[in-house]
Amino acid sequence: MKINSNKTDLDKKREEERRKLRRKFQMCLPLGALVLLLALLCKQFAYLSDFTIGFLEGIAIALLVAGVGNLIWCKVKKEKPFE
């Protein structure tokens, strides 16, 4: 009897961790777009160094790629990505 309860507890923990990870990947796409917008605005108006703007653009692209990857993964698994 204890074996089954431990297994269900482990399944519940794994499902909770998956939900948390999924939520983080859901936030990558809008966050990446926001950081890219910030980098482009800083390039136009703030006159930051090229390194700083390149760093912001790199972070934005990485976040956008992770967000698009999540959308593709959800499409393959036939899940709703923002639910």
N, C-alpha and C positions, 0 to 999 in steps of 0.2 A: 504494500500500500504506500509506503514511503517513497518508493522508486517512482511511482506515477506522479505523486505530488511534487517531487523534485523536478521531474521532467516538465510538468506544466508551469512551474515557477520559472524554469529556465527558458521555456518558450515565451512566457510573458515578458521576461527581461529582454530577450532578443527582439521581440516585436516593438517594445518601447524604444530600444536603441535604434532600430530601423526608422521609426517615426521621427526621432530626433535628427538623424542623419538626413532623412528626406527633407525635413524642414530647412536644414542648412543649405541643401542644394537648391531648394526652391528660392531661397533668398539670393543666390548667386547672380541670377540674370538681372533683376532690377538693381541690385547693388553695383554690378559691373557697369550697367548703363549710367547710373548716377556718377560713378567715379570717372567714367569716360567724359561725361558732360562737364564735370568739374575740371578735368585736365584740359579740355578744349577751351573752357572759359578762362582758365588761368593762363593758357597760351596767348589768348587774345588780350586780356586786360591786366593780369597780375605781373607779367614779365618776370616769371620765375626762371631759374636756370634750366638749361636743356636737360640736365640730368634729372632734376625733380619732375619735370613734365614727362620725360621718358619713363621714369619709374611709375608715375601715376597711370600712364597709358598701358604699361606692361601689366600692372595689377588689374586694370579694367579688362584687358583682353583675356587674362587668365580666368577672371570671374565669368566673363561672357562665355568662354569656351566650356567651363564647368556647367554653367546654366543650360547651354544648348545641348551638351552631352546628357544632362538629366532629362531634357525634353525628348531626346532621341531614345533614351533608355525606357522612358515611360511609354513611348509610342510602340516600341518593340514588345514590351510586356503587356501592352493594351491596358494601361492604367491611366487614370486621370492625374496629370502632373501637379495641379494646384488644388488638391482636395485634401 
